[in-house]
Amino acid sequence: MTAVHLSAPDIDPNEVAYFERLAHRWWDEQGPFWPLHRLNRFRVDYIRAQLCRVFARSATARQPLEGLEILDIGCGGGILSESMARLGASVTGTEITDKNIRVSQIHAGWSGLDIDYRLATARQLVEEGSTFDAVLNMEVVEHVDDLQGFLADCAQLVRPGGVMVVATINRTPLAWLTAIIGAERIMGWLPKGTHHYRKLVKPDELTSGLGDQLVPVDRTGVRVSPFTREFSFTGSMAVNYMMLFRRSAEAAEA
């Protein structure tokens, strides 16, 4: 079967080919995506806590996100999408490579989860008029070409009163040393070429790219222990970080 993938100004064909080659390994927790599986468990706790706070939900409920419509942009093999669905959310996961969509759909079927996986760009969703209570933009922005255009599209997908969660890597010398040299080339935690320094994103670039209508309401650094391989919060955003943005009150009332 011929692989299908999308093209758009913000899509780097080299990134598409790279992740397409690894598509069948998404759910192998001992394979090249093991850091993502560990990170997922950590970031799900953060997302659940933040969404429960914003939408006045009980974080201890069995399905605290029930009734919320969530978009997982660049869903990969569906690791985060499935976690959100298990928390009760109605989840749409988008990808730009057909192989990843097929992997996601197959695994969701095995898991008994109803997730709407779509081969679509953010721009296509905007043109369709789609909006969501929460947009999850996790480990994606550092892989796009037209960052400003991509962020502008993503911002339009957040409903009035809704939120966007972004996780990425800062563009700093320390991030280059630890996330690229350390994690990829020395320790082999990630395949070489996963990240490119010029594409890493500073927090102020996120804020400006998302525009005035999305206001940052929470931010945290994320670190990983080289000894235990466990993730934890840190006050420093010099390497990995997460930010929560909410559409402004004025937009919610408009």
Disulfide bonds with the S-S distance in Angstrom:
none
